[in-house]
Amino acid sequence: MFPGHPTAKWFLGAAGVVLLLMALGGVTVFQRQAKKPEPKKAEPAPQMQLASGTELTYTGTISARELLLVPAPVEGTMETVEVEPGQEVFEGQLLGRIRNEGLDGVREAAREQLEAAQSKVTNLDSALLAARLEVSRSTADTQRAGGEYDRARKVADRQQLLYREGATPRLTYEKAQKESENARSEYEGVRELARRSEERVKNLTDDIEAARKTLEEREKALEAAQNDLSAAEVHAPADGVLIAARARAGDAVDAGMEDLFQISTNPLQLKVIIEPEPPVLEKLKAPSPVSVLVAELPLTPIDGELVEIKDGKVTVNFDAPDAAVKAGLTATVRVKIP
């Protein structure tokens, strides 16, 4: 392609236009970057107006001032919860039962041992009664056999005397001797049976004494097991209102749980904790009066007292005018900057 050719001229012109456009674009980008606005600096937050007499409001949850904590006496599984939070309770009232497998096993074993001991005593009593009847029969047999032996011996002695004198036949004498010997053998036999019967009565009596002692021990063991199970029943130690229960039926219970149940002994003495801003905390002082508003009594402010400022929290005490104001509700606290 020659320099003077028309196509070459057109090509050179187009290249020049492209270069010009690129130059203009670079200038535009440079100008935009140069004119890019700087980021605005954050404006400081406005300071709270804490002039004397300024009134501020905060909300918090009402809780009881005096709580009686009822611990879990044993570990196990909460079997039943007899009272719901918010209900009144009286001293000694059953709050719940804790099922402890170990205590149940001990009671069951104690019951089985008691039943076995009772059965043994019953059987021994029956055996002793039978043995005493046997002694009575053997005693009667001994007396009868003794009488017969005494009669037969006298007859034998008389026949022996007559036989020596030649006044009775030999067969009569020998018969009398044989009957006397038989009577003696029977007497000694029934007397031995009587002796054994009396010995059995004595042995059974000793066995019964030991069995009854064991029975008494088993009764005490079962009573102790029952007492342990009774200890797994949680009762209210005082009158009040149940505020909270940490476990429901079926929940695991640890023996170290100190607040299984929470009872307010004076449900009208309440408190609410609020968390004002740090600048407000610096201005507040304890004690100082405040007003408390509760949704249940929207038009009746309740006089309260700011009693403590600690760890960024403010405790306000107040007395509820009636039972409608209770723990768990939300309260609004009005404080004034002194």
Contacts in CASP RR format, 6 or more apart in sequence:
PFRMAT RR
TARGET T0000
AUTHOR 0000-0000-0000
METHOD contacts of the structure
MODEL  1
MFPGHPTAKWFLGAAGVVLLLMALGGVTVFQRQAKKPEPKKAEPAPQMQL
ASGTELTYTGTISARELLLVPAPVEGTMETVEVEPGQEVFEGQLLGRIRN
EGLDGVREAAREQLEAAQSKVTNLDSALLAARLEVSRSTADTQRAGGEYD
RARKVADRQQLLYREGATPRLTYEKAQKESENARSEYEGVRELARRSEER
VKNLTDDIEAARKTLEEREKALEAAQNDLSAAEVHAPADGVLIAARARAG
DAVDAGMEDLFQISTNPLQLKVIIEPEPPVLEKLKAPSPVSVLVAELPLT
PIDGELVEIKDGKVTVNFDAPDAAVKAGLTATVRVKIP
1 7 0 8 1.000
1 8 0 8 1.000
2 8 0 8 1.000
47 279 0 8 1.000
48 277 0 8 1.000
48 279 0 8 1.000
48 280 0 8 1.000
50 279 0 8 1.000
50 280 0 8 1.000
50 283 0 8 1.000
50 337 0 8 1.000
51 337 0 8 1.000
52 337 0 8 1.000
52 338 0 8 1.000
53 336 0 8 1.000
53 337 0 8 1.000
53 338 0 8 1.000
54 336 0 8 1.000
54 337 0 8 1.000
55 334 0 8 1.000
55 335 0 8 1.000
55 336 0 8 1.000
55 337 0 8 1.000
56 276 0 8 1.000
56 280 0 8 1.000
56 334 0 8 1.000
56 335 0 8 1.000
56 336 0 8 1.000
56 337 0 8 1.000
57 332 0 8 1.000
57 333 0 8 1.000
57 334 0 8 1.000
57 335 0 8 1.000
58 274 0 8 1.000
58 275 0 8 1.000
58 276 0 8 1.000
58 314 0 8 1.000
58 332 0 8 1.000
58 333 0 8 1.000
58 335 0 8 1.000
59 274 0 8 1.000
59 330 0 8 1.000
59 331 0 8 1.000
59 332 0 8 1.000
59 333 0 8 1.000
60 272 0 8 1.000
60 273 0 8 1.000
60 274 0 8 1.000
60 330 0 8 1.000
60 331 0 8 1.000
60 332 0 8 1.000
60 333 0 8 1.000
61 272 0 8 1.000
61 273 0 8 1.000
61 328 0 8 1.000
61 329 0 8 1.000
61 330 0 8 1.000
61 331 0 8 1.000
62 270 0 8 1.000
62 271 0 8 1.000
62 272 0 8 1.000
62 294 0 8 1.000
62 325 0 8 1.000
62 326 0 8 1.000
62 327 0 8 1.000
62 328 0 8 1.000
62 329 0 8 1.000
62 330 0 8 1.000
62 331 0 8 1.000
63 243 0 8 1.000
63 270 0 8 1.000
63 271 0 8 1.000
63 272 0 8 1.000
63 273 0 8 1.000
63 327 0 8 1.000
63 328 0 8 1.000
64 241 0 8 1.000
64 243 0 8 1.000
64 262 0 8 1.000
64 264 0 8 1.000
64 266 0 8 1.000
64 267 0 8 1.000
64 269 0 8 1.000
64 270 0 8 1.000
64 271 0 8 1.000
64 327 0 8 1.000
65 266 0 8 1.000
65 269 0 8 1.000
65 270 0 8 1.000
65 271 0 8 1.000
65 317 0 8 1.000
66 264 0 8 1.000
66 265 0 8 1.000
66 266 0 8 1.000
66 269 0 8 1.000
67 243 0 8 1.000
67 262 0 8 1.000
67 263 0 8 1.000
67 264 0 8 1.000
67 265 0 8 1.000
68 237 0 8 1.000
68 238 0 8 1.000
68 240 0 8 1.000
68 262 0 8 1.000
68 263 0 8 1.000
68 264 0 8 1.000
68 265 0 8 1.000
69 258 0 8 1.000
69 259 0 8 1.000
69 261 0 8 1.000
69 262 0 8 1.000
70 95 0 8 1.000
70 234 0 8 1.000
70 236 0 8 1.000
70 237 0 8 1.000
70 259 0 8 1.000
70 260 0 8 1.000
70 261 0 8 1.000
70 262 0 8 1.000
70 263 0 8 1.000
71 256 0 8 1.000
71 257 0 8 1.000
71 258 0 8 1.000
71 259 0 8 1.000
71 260 0 8 1.000
72 98 0 8 1.000
72 234 0 8 1.000
72 247 0 8 1.000
72 253 0 8 1.000
72 254 0 8 1.000
72 255 0 8 1.000
72 256 0 8 1.000
72 257 0 8 1.000
72 260 0 8 1.000
73 98 0 8 1.000
73 231 0 8 1.000
73 232 0 8 1.000
73 234 0 8 1.000
73 255 0 8 1.000
74 98 0 8 1.000
74 100 0 8 1.000
74 103 0 8 1.000
74 228 0 8 1.000
74 231 0 8 1.000
74 232 0 8 1.000
74 253 0 8 1.000
74 255 0 8 1.000
75 98 0 8 1.000
75 100 0 8 1.000
75 252 0 8 1.000
75 253 0 8 1.000
75 254 0 8 1.000
75 255 0 8 1.000
75 256 0 8 1.000
76 98 0 8 1.000
76 99 0 8 1.000
76 100 0 8 1.000
76 101 0 8 1.000
76 252 0 8 1.000
76 253 0 8 1.000
77 98 0 8 1.000
77 99 0 8 1.000
77 100 0 8 1.000
77 250 0 8 1.000
77 251 0 8 1.000
77 252 0 8 1.000
77 253 0 8 1.000
78 96 0 8 1.000
78 97 0 8 1.000
78 98 0 8 1.000
78 99 0 8 1.000
78 247 0 8 1.000
78 248 0 8 1.000
78 249 0 8 1.000
78 250 0 8 1.000
78 251 0 8 1.000
78 252 0 8 1.000
78 253 0 8 1.000
79 96 0 8 1.000
79 97 0 8 1.000
79 98 0 8 1.000
79 99 0 8 1.000
79 249 0 8 1.000
79 250 0 8 1.000
80 96 0 8 1.000
80 97 0 8 1.000
80 249 0 8 1.000
81 95 0 8 1.000
81 96 0 8 1.000
81 245 0 8 1.000
81 247 0 8 1.000
81 248 0 8 1.000
81 249 0 8 1.000
82 93 0 8 1.000
82 94 0 8 1.000
82 95 0 8 1.000
82 96 0 8 1.000
82 97 0 8 1.000
83 89 0 8 1.000
83 93 0 8 1.000
83 95 0 8 1.000
83 96 0 8 1.000
83 242 0 8 1.000
83 245 0 8 1.000
84 242 0 8 1.000
84 245 0 8 1.000
85 242 0 8 1.000
85 243 0 8 1.000
85 244 0 8 1.000
85 245 0 8 1.000
86 241 0 8 1.000
86 242 0 8 1.000
86 243 0 8 1.000
86 326 0 8 1.000
87 241 0 8 1.000
87 242 0 8 1.000
88 239 0 8 1.000
88 240 0 8 1.000
88 241 0 8 1.000
88 242 0 8 1.000
89 95 0 8 1.000
89 236 0 8 1.000
89 239 0 8 1.000
89 240 0 8 1.000
89 241 0 8 1.000
89 242 0 8 1.000
89 263 0 8 1.000
90 236 0 8 1.000
90 239 0 8 1.000
90 240 0 8 1.000
91 236 0 8 1.000
91 237 0 8 1.000
91 238 0 8 1.000
91 239 0 8 1.000
92 235 0 8 1.000
92 236 0 8 1.000
92 237 0 8 1.000
93 235 0 8 1.000
93 236 0 8 1.000
94 233 0 8 1.000
94 234 0 8 1.000
94 235 0 8 1.000
95 234 0 8 1.000
95 235 0 8 1.000
95 236 0 8 1.000
95 242 0 8 1.000
95 245 0 8 1.000
95 261 0 8 1.000
96 233 0 8 1.000
96 234 0 8 1.000
97 232 0 8 1.000
97 233 0 8 1.000
97 234 0 8 1.000
98 232 0 8 1.000
98 233 0 8 1.000
98 234 0 8 1.000
98 253 0 8 1.000
99 232 0 8 1.000
100 229 0 8 1.000
100 232 0 8 1.000
103 225 0 8 1.000
103 228 0 8 1.000
103 229 0 8 1.000
103 232 0 8 1.000
104 229 0 8 1.000
106 225 0 8 1.000
106 228 0 8 1.000
107 222 0 8 1.000
107 225 0 8 1.000
107 226 0 8 1.000
107 228 0 8 1.000
107 229 0 8 1.000
110 218 0 8 1.000
110 221 0 8 1.000
110 222 0 8 1.000
110 224 0 8 1.000
110 225 0 8 1.000
111 222 0 8 1.000
111 225 0 8 1.000
113 218 0 8 1.000
113 221 0 8 1.000
113 222 0 8 1.000
114 215 0 8 1.000
114 218 0 8 1.000
114 219 0 8 1.000
114 221 0 8 1.000
114 222 0 8 1.000
116 218 0 8 1.000
117 211 0 8 1.000
117 214 0 8 1.000
117 215 0 8 1.000
117 218 0 8 1.000
118 215 0 8 1.000
118 218 0 8 1.000
120 211 0 8 1.000
120 214 0 8 1.000
120 215 0 8 1.000
121 208 0 8 1.000
121 211 0 8 1.000
121 212 0 8 1.000
121 215 0 8 1.000
124 204 0 8 1.000
124 207 0 8 1.000
124 208 0 8 1.000
124 211 0 8 1.000
125 208 0 8 1.000
127 204 0 8 1.000
128 201 0 8 1.000
128 204 0 8 1.000
128 205 0 8 1.000
128 208 0 8 1.000
131 197 0 8 1.000
131 200 0 8 1.000
131 201 0 8 1.000
131 204 0 8 1.000
132 201 0 8 1.000
134 197 0 8 1.000
134 200 0 8 1.000
135 194 0 8 1.000
135 197 0 8 1.000
135 198 0 8 1.000
135 201 0 8 1.000
138 190 0 8 1.000
138 193 0 8 1.000
138 194 0 8 1.000
138 197 0 8 1.000
139 194 0 8 1.000
141 190 0 8 1.000
141 193 0 8 1.000
141 194 0 8 1.000
142 187 0 8 1.000
142 190 0 8 1.000
142 191 0 8 1.000
142 193 0 8 1.000
142 194 0 8 1.000
144 190 0 8 1.000
145 183 0 8 1.000
145 186 0 8 1.000
145 187 0 8 1.000
145 189 0 8 1.000
145 190 0 8 1.000
145 191 0 8 1.000
146 183 0 8 1.000
146 187 0 8 1.000
147 187 0 8 1.000
148 183 0 8 1.000
148 186 0 8 1.000
148 187 0 8 1.000
149 180 0 8 1.000
149 183 0 8 1.000
149 184 0 8 1.000
149 186 0 8 1.000
149 187 0 8 1.000
151 183 0 8 1.000
152 176 0 8 1.000
152 179 0 8 1.000
152 180 0 8 1.000
152 182 0 8 1.000
152 183 0 8 1.000
152 184 0 8 1.000
153 180 0 8 1.000
153 183 0 8 1.000
153 184 0 8 1.000
155 176 0 8 1.000
155 179 0 8 1.000
155 180 0 8 1.000
156 176 0 8 1.000
156 177 0 8 1.000
156 179 0 8 1.000
156 180 0 8 1.000
158 176 0 8 1.000
159 168 0 8 1.000
159 172 0 8 1.000
159 173 0 8 1.000
159 176 0 8 1.000
159 177 0 8 1.000
160 173 0 8 1.000
160 176 0 8 1.000
160 177 0 8 1.000
162 168 0 8 1.000
162 173 0 8 1.000
163 170 0 8 1.000
163 172 0 8 1.000
163 173 0 8 1.000
234 260 0 8 1.000
234 261 0 8 1.000
236 242 0 8 1.000
236 261 0 8 1.000
236 263 0 8 1.000
237 263 0 8 1.000
238 263 0 8 1.000
238 265 0 8 1.000
239 265 0 8 1.000
240 263 0 8 1.000
240 264 0 8 1.000
240 265 0 8 1.000
240 266 0 8 1.000
240 267 0 8 1.000
241 263 0 8 1.000
241 264 0 8 1.000
241 267 0 8 1.000
241 326 0 8 1.000
241 327 0 8 1.000
242 261 0 8 1.000
242 262 0 8 1.000
242 263 0 8 1.000
243 262 0 8 1.000
243 263 0 8 1.000
243 264 0 8 1.000
243 327 0 8 1.000
244 259 0 8 1.000
244 261 0 8 1.000
244 262 0 8 1.000
245 260 0 8 1.000
245 261 0 8 1.000
245 262 0 8 1.000
246 257 0 8 1.000
246 259 0 8 1.000
246 260 0 8 1.000
246 261 0 8 1.000
247 253 0 8 1.000
247 257 0 8 1.000
247 260 0 8 1.000
253 260 0 8 1.000
264 327 0 8 1.000
267 320 0 8 1.000
267 323 0 8 1.000
267 326 0 8 1.000
267 327 0 8 1.000
268 319 0 8 1.000
268 320 0 8 1.000
268 322 0 8 1.000
268 323 0 8 1.000
269 317 0 8 1.000
269 319 0 8 1.000
269 320 0 8 1.000
270 317 0 8 1.000
270 318 0 8 1.000
270 319 0 8 1.000
270 320 0 8 1.000
270 325 0 8 1.000
270 326 0 8 1.000
270 327 0 8 1.000
271 315 0 8 1.000
271 316 0 8 1.000
271 317 0 8 1.000
271 318 0 8 1.000
272 292 0 8 1.000
272 315 0 8 1.000
272 316 0 8 1.000
272 318 0 8 1.000
272 331 0 8 1.000
272 333 0 8 1.000
273 313 0 8 1.000
273 314 0 8 1.000
273 315 0 8 1.000
273 316 0 8 1.000
274 313 0 8 1.000
274 314 0 8 1.000
274 316 0 8 1.000
274 333 0 8 1.000
274 335 0 8 1.000
275 312 0 8 1.000
275 313 0 8 1.000
275 314 0 8 1.000
276 284 0 8 1.000
276 312 0 8 1.000
276 314 0 8 1.000
276 335 0 8 1.000
278 312 0 8 1.000
280 335 0 8 1.000
280 337 0 8 1.000
281 309 0 8 1.000
281 312 0 8 1.000
281 314 0 8 1.000
283 337 0 8 1.000
283 338 0 8 1.000
284 306 0 8 1.000
284 309 0 8 1.000
284 314 0 8 1.000
284 335 0 8 1.000
284 337 0 8 1.000
284 338 0 8 1.000
285 306 0 8 1.000
285 309 0 8 1.000
285 338 0 8 1.000
286 306 0 8 1.000
286 307 0 8 1.000
286 308 0 8 1.000
286 309 0 8 1.000
286 314 0 8 1.000
287 305 0 8 1.000
287 306 0 8 1.000
287 307 0 8 1.000
288 305 0 8 1.000
288 306 0 8 1.000
288 335 0 8 1.000
288 338 0 8 1.000
289 303 0 8 1.000
289 304 0 8 1.000
289 305 0 8 1.000
289 306 0 8 1.000
290 304 0 8 1.000
290 305 0 8 1.000
290 306 0 8 1.000
290 316 0 8 1.000
290 333 0 8 1.000
290 334 0 8 1.000
290 335 0 8 1.000
290 336 0 8 1.000
291 301 0 8 1.000
291 302 0 8 1.000
291 303 0 8 1.000
291 304 0 8 1.000
291 333 0 8 1.000
291 334 0 8 1.000
292 301 0 8 1.000
292 302 0 8 1.000
292 303 0 8 1.000
292 304 0 8 1.000
292 316 0 8 1.000
292 318 0 8 1.000
292 331 0 8 1.000
292 332 0 8 1.000
292 333 0 8 1.000
292 334 0 8 1.000
293 301 0 8 1.000
293 302 0 8 1.000
293 331 0 8 1.000
293 332 0 8 1.000
293 333 0 8 1.000
293 334 0 8 1.000
294 302 0 8 1.000
294 325 0 8 1.000
294 329 0 8 1.000
294 330 0 8 1.000
294 331 0 8 1.000
294 332 0 8 1.000
295 329 0 8 1.000
295 330 0 8 1.000
296 324 0 8 1.000
296 325 0 8 1.000
296 329 0 8 1.000
297 321 0 8 1.000
297 324 0 8 1.000
297 325 0 8 1.000
300 321 0 8 1.000
301 334 0 8 1.000
302 318 0 8 1.000
302 319 0 8 1.000
302 320 0 8 1.000
302 321 0 8 1.000
302 325 0 8 1.000
303 318 0 8 1.000
304 316 0 8 1.000
304 317 0 8 1.000
304 318 0 8 1.000
305 316 0 8 1.000
305 317 0 8 1.000
305 318 0 8 1.000
306 314 0 8 1.000
306 315 0 8 1.000
306 316 0 8 1.000
306 335 0 8 1.000
307 315 0 8 1.000
307 316 0 8 1.000
307 317 0 8 1.000
308 314 0 8 1.000
308 315 0 8 1.000
309 315 0 8 1.000
314 335 0 8 1.000
316 333 0 8 1.000
320 326 0 8 1.000
END
